[in-house]
Amino acid sequence: MALALVLILIVVGALEFHYMSPWWITPIASNWQQMDDALLLTFAITGVAFVVINLFMAYALVTFKHQDGVRAAATHGSARLEWWLVGATTVGIIALLAPGLSVYARLIDPPPEAMVFEVLGQQWQWHYRLPGKDGKLGSTDVRFISNANPYGINPADPNGQDDLLVAGQEMHIPAGKPVRVLLRAQDVLHDFYVPEFRTRMNMVPGMVTSFWFTPTRAGRFEVMCAQLCGIGHFNMRSYVVVDDEPAYRTWLAAQPSFASQVAAAAGGEQPGQQGRLLAQSRGCSACHSVDGNPGAGPSWKGLFGRSETMSDGATVRVDEAYLRESITNPAARIVKGYQPIMPAQQLSPTEVAQLVDYIKTIR
């Protein structure tokens, strides 16, 4: 009797949690209401099964409980009941699979007029690329990946010369227009997920996956990686900003092209340019911000020249020697308030010097 009561309480508690707790999905900001509908249908079917099975178990515990002097009798079952169970299970599976497969088929079939942007996942940051005025993205290959070319764009492909490489971790798109997202992974499995858009897709090394959506309201929406991808997975975040058309055009005009970035890297016009490209290609920005915002590691904004308190209470002035040691042997001294999670970096002395020069420019 006690176990039957526990089962009933579990059913009541689960239903109350579902309807009363604040876990519910975020407000939708795209055209994919069908995602919510499929999810609710799944909850309904599995919820009914959960309630029926647990209440039946409670009923069986009470009805067929042990009685002194009464022995259970063997039975060969009921073929009719078995067919009913097979039929009900089959209908339930179809009801669960069909809506999801239907929505997925539409999710990967974008309208012809959809604009395109590409996302490259890398431990532990995102890179964004858009086609230039020719409307075509340049071809890519892993053999072209370098500090100056983390996307692996083929330098001999004329379609890639005007590709726009988004500076930073914010991707902007116009409101009310369909958008096709092309997804690649540079190193391990990632997953591009924006909860408000109801869209997510795995990013598999060696493959290009895709989905599309239409943003329905302006705003700044957080991007998360939904696949465990290493020690910095929790901090692999960026933003998709939905703008009105004028704001989007203004932002788009400020993005550098692939050709201009290659020229800048070759010419070295800007102090710290090589170090900035190196930090971008190695995923340093996943833990070290350049705008003062907190992260898994100290922000690089204003870092050079100030004093930092170490975990052992000692105070250290951040100079070139300290930065070189922190890059090559990050466990040597840990800044107070941070965990020793940074892996040792296999960098040449020239690359270390480039990173130090870049950090010195971030004021």
C-alpha positions in Angstrom: 0.0 0.0 0.0 2.8 2.4 0.8 4.5 1.8 -2.5 1.2 2.4 -4.4 0.8 5.7 -2.5 4.4 6.7 -3.5 3.6 6.1 -7.2 0.4 8.2 -7.0 2.4 11.0 -5.3 5.0 10.8 -8.0 2.4 11.3 -10.7 0.8 14.2 -8.9 4.2 15.8 -8.2 5.3 15.4 -11.8 2.1 17.1 -13.1 2.3 19.9 -10.7 6.0 20.5 -11.6 5.1 20.6 -15.3 2.4 23.2 -14.9 3.6 25.2 -12.0 7.4 25.4 -12.3 9.2 28.3 -14.2 11.2 25.9 -16.5 9.0 26.5 -19.5 10.4 27.4 -22.9 11.5 31.0 -23.7 9.2 33.3 -25.8 9.6 32.4 -29.5 11.4 34.9 -31.8 11.1 33.1 -35.2 8.7 31.4 -37.5 9.1 27.9 -36.0 6.0 27.7 -33.9 5.8 24.2 -35.3 8.8 23.3 -33.1 6.7 24.2 -30.0 3.7 22.3 -31.3 5.8 19.2 -31.9 7.3 19.5 -28.4 3.8 19.9 -26.8 2.5 16.9 -28.6 5.5 14.9 -27.4 4.8 16.0 -23.8 1.1 15.1 -24.2 1.7 11.6 -25.5 4.6 10.7 -23.1 2.7 12.4 -20.2 -0.4 10.3 -20.7 1.8 7.1 -20.9 3.6 8.1 -17.8 0.4 8.7 -15.8 -1.4 5.6 -17.1 1.6 3.3 -16.4 2.2 4.5 -12.9 -1.4 4.5 -11.9 -1.8 1.0 -13.3 1.2 -0.1 -11.2 -0.4 1.4 -8.2 -3.7 -0.3 -9.0 -1.9 -3.7 -9.4 -0.1 -3.3 -6.1 -3.3 -2.7 -4.3 -5.5 -5.3 -6.1 -3.0 -8.1 -6.3 -1.2 -7.6 -3.0 -0.1 -10.7 -1.1 -2.7 -12.6 0.8 -2.0 -15.4 3.3 -3.1 -18.8 1.8 -3.5 -17.5 -1.7 -1.2 -18.5 -4.5 -0.8 -16.9 -7.8 -2.1 -18.9 -10.8 -0.1 -19.3 -14.0 -1.6 -17.9 -17.2 -0.7 -17.9 -20.8 -1.8 -14.3 -21.4 -4.3 -12.8 -23.8 -3.5 -12.6 -27.5 -6.2 -10.0 -27.9 -4.6 -7.8 -25.2 -1.2 -8.2 -26.8 -2.4 -7.0 -30.2 -4.1 -4.0 -28.5 -0.8 -3.2 -26.8 1.2 -3.6 -30.1 -1.3 -1.4 -31.9 -1.4 1.3 -29.3 2.4 1.4 -29.1 2.7 1.6 -32.9 0.2 4.5 -33.0 2.1 6.3 -30.2 5.5 5.9 -32.0 4.0 7.2 -35.3 2.4 10.1 -33.4 5.8 11.0 -31.9 7.9 10.6 -35.0 5.7 12.0 -37.8 5.5 15.6 -36.6 9.2 15.8 -35.8 10.2 14.4 -39.2 7.8 16.7 -41.0 9.1 19.8 -39.2 12.7 18.7 -39.7 12.1 18.2 -43.4 11.0 21.9 -43.6 13.8 23.1 -41.4 16.5 22.0 -43.8 14.6 23.2 -47.0 15.1 27.0 -47.1 13.1 29.3 -49.4 15.1 30.4 -52.5 15.2 34.1 -51.4 16.9 33.3 -48.0 20.0 35.2 -47.2 23.0 33.0 -46.1 25.6 33.2 -43.4 28.1 30.7 -42.2 29.0 29.7 -38.7 32.4 28.0 -37.9 32.6 26.3 -34.5 36.0 26.1 -32.9 37.0 25.4 -29.3 35.7 27.6 -27.8 34.3 30.4 -29.9 32.3 31.1 -33.0 33.4 32.6 -36.3 30.8 34.1 -38.7 31.1 34.7 -42.5 28.8 36.3 -45.0 29.0 36.4 -48.8 30.2 39.7 -50.3 28.6 41.7 -53.2 28.7 38.6 -55.5 26.3 36.8 -53.2 28.6 33.7 -53.1 30.7 32.2 -50.3 34.2 31.2 -51.3 35.2 27.6 -51.1 37.1 26.3 -48.0 39.5 23.5 -47.2 41.2 22.5 -43.9 44.7 22.8 -45.6 44.1 26.6 -45.9 43.4 27.1 -42.1 46.0 29.4 -40.5 46.2 32.1 -37.9 45.3 34.7 -40.6 42.7 32.4 -42.2 40.8 30.5 -39.4 37.9 29.8 -41.9 40.2 27.9 -44.3 39.0 30.1 -47.3 40.6 29.1 -50.5 42.8 32.2 -51.4 42.7 31.2 -55.1 38.8 31.3 -55.2 37.7 34.7 -56.5 34.3 34.1 -54.8 36.0 34.3 -51.5 37.9 37.5 -51.8 34.9 39.7 -51.0 33.5 37.4 -48.2 32.8 39.4 -45.1 34.4 38.1 -41.9 32.5 39.2 -38.8 34.7 40.9 -36.3 33.9 39.7 -32.8 31.3 37.4 -31.4 28.1 39.2 -32.6 26.3 38.2 -35.8 23.7 40.6 -37.1 20.7 39.7 -39.3 17.7 41.7 -40.6 14.3 41.2 -39.1 11.5 39.6 -41.1 13.7 38.0 -43.8 14.4 34.2 -44.1 18.0 33.3 -43.2 19.9 30.1 -44.1 22.6 29.1 -41.7 25.5 27.0 -42.9 27.4 25.2 -40.1 30.9 23.8 -40.0 33.2 22.6 -37.2 37.0 23.1 -37.2 38.0 20.6 -34.6 35.3 18.6 -32.6 31.5 18.2 -32.6 29.6 21.4 -31.7 26.0 22.4 -31.8 24.7 25.9 -32.8 21.7 26.7 -30.5 19.6 29.8 -30.1 16.7 29.0 -27.8 14.4 31.8 -28.9 14.7 30.8 -32.5 13.7 27.2 -31.7 16.5 26.0 -34.0 19.6 24.0 -33.4 21.9 21.8 -35.4 24.9 19.7 -34.9 28.2 20.8 -36.4 30.3 17.9 -37.6 33.9 18.1 -38.7 34.2 17.4 -42.4 30.5 18.2 -43.0 28.4 21.2 -43.8 25.0 21.1 -42.1 22.3 23.7 -42.3 18.9 25.0 -41.3 16.8 28.1 -41.9 14.5 30.4 -39.9 12.9 33.8 -40.2 13.5 36.2 -37.2 10.2 37.8 -36.2 11.3 40.4 -33.7 14.4 42.6 -33.1 16.6 41.8 -30.1 19.9 40.3 -29.0 19.8 36.6 -28.6 22.4 34.4 -27.0 24.1 31.6 -28.9 25.1 28.5 -27.0 27.0 25.3 -27.9 24.7 22.4 -27.1 27.3 19.6 -27.4 30.0 19.0 -24.8 33.1 20.1 -26.7 35.9 20.3 -24.1 36.9 22.2 -21.0 35.7 25.6 -22.3 32.3 24.4 -23.5 30.4 26.3 -20.9 31.9 29.6 -22.1 31.3 29.0 -25.8 28.8 31.8 -26.2 28.1 34.6 -28.6 25.1 36.6 -29.8 22.8 36.9 -32.8 21.4 40.5 -33.1 18.2 41.0 -35.1 18.2 44.5 -36.5 15.9 46.6 -38.6 17.1 47.0 -42.2 19.0 50.4 -41.8 20.8 49.2 -38.7 21.7 45.9 -40.4 23.1 47.7 -43.5 25.2 50.0 -41.2 26.7 47.0 -39.4 27.3 45.1 -42.6 29.3 48.0 -44.1 31.7 47.9 -41.2 32.7 44.2 -41.6 36.1 43.5 -43.1 36.5 41.4 -46.2 38.7 38.4 -46.5 41.0 40.2 -49.0 41.4 43.2 -46.7 42.2 41.0 -43.7 44.8 39.0 -45.7 46.4 42.3 -46.9 46.4 43.7 -43.3 48.1 40.5 -42.0 50.7 40.6 -44.7 51.4 44.3 -44.3 51.3 44.4 -40.5 49.9 47.9 -40.6 48.2 47.7 -37.2 50.1 47.1 -34.0 49.2 43.6 -32.6 47.5 42.6 -35.8 49.3 39.2 -36.0 48.6 38.6 -32.3 44.9 39.4 -32.8 44.6 36.8 -35.6 46.5 34.3 -33.6 44.2 34.8 -30.6 41.2 34.4 -32.8 42.5 31.2 -34.4 43.4 29.6 -31.0 40.1 30.4 -29.4 41.6 32.7 -26.7 38.5 34.9 -26.7 36.4 32.1 -25.3 37.9 32.7 -21.9 39.6 36.2 -22.2 37.3 39.1 -23.2 38.7 42.3 -24.7 35.9 44.5 -23.5 36.3 44.1 -19.7 33.5 41.6 -19.3 34.2 38.7 -16.9 35.0 35.3 -18.3 36.7 32.0 -17.4 40.0 33.9 -17.4 41.0 37.6 -16.7 39.9 40.1 -19.3 42.7 41.4 -21.5 41.3 45.0 -21.5 43.8 47.1 -19.6 45.6 44.0 -18.4 49.1 45.0 -19.4 50.8 47.2 -16.8 48.4 46.7 -13.9 48.9 44.6 -10.7 47.1 41.3 -10.2 46.7 39.4 -6.9 47.5 35.7 -7.2 45.7 32.8 -5.5 48.6 32.6 -2.9 48.1 36.3 -2.0 51.1 37.6 -3.8 50.9 40.7 -6.0 52.4 40.6 -9.5 52.8 43.4 -12.0 51.6 42.3 -15.5 54.6 42.9 -17.7 55.9 41.1 -20.8 57.7 38.4 -18.7 54.5 37.6 -16.7 52.5 37.4 -19.9 55.0 35.1 -21.6 55.0 32.8 -18.5 51.2 32.8 -18.3 50.9 31.8 -22.0 53.5 29.0 -22.0 53.0 27.8 -18.4 49.5 28.9 -17.3 49.6 26.8 -14.1 52.7 28.6 -12.7 50.7 31.4 -11.1 46.9 31.6 -10.9 45.1 34.9 -10.6 42.9 35.0 -7.5 39.3 34.2 -8.2 40.0 32.0 -11.3 40.5 28.2 -11.7 43.6 26.6 -13.2 41.8 25.3 -16.3 43.9 26.9 -19.1 45.8 24.2 -21.0 49.4 24.8 -21.9 49.8 26.4 -25.3 52.2 25.0 -27.8 53.4 28.2 -29.4 56.7 29.3 -31.0 58.6 32.2 -29.3 57.5 34.4 -32.2 53.8 33.5 -31.7 54.1 34.2 -28.0 55.6 37.6 -28.7 52.8 38.4 -31.1 50.2 37.5 -28.5 52.0 39.7 -25.9 52.1 42.6 -28.4 48.4 42.2 -29.0 47.5 42.2 -25.3 49.5 45.4 -24.8 47.3 47.2 -27.4 44.0 46.4 -25.6 43.4 49.5 -23.5 
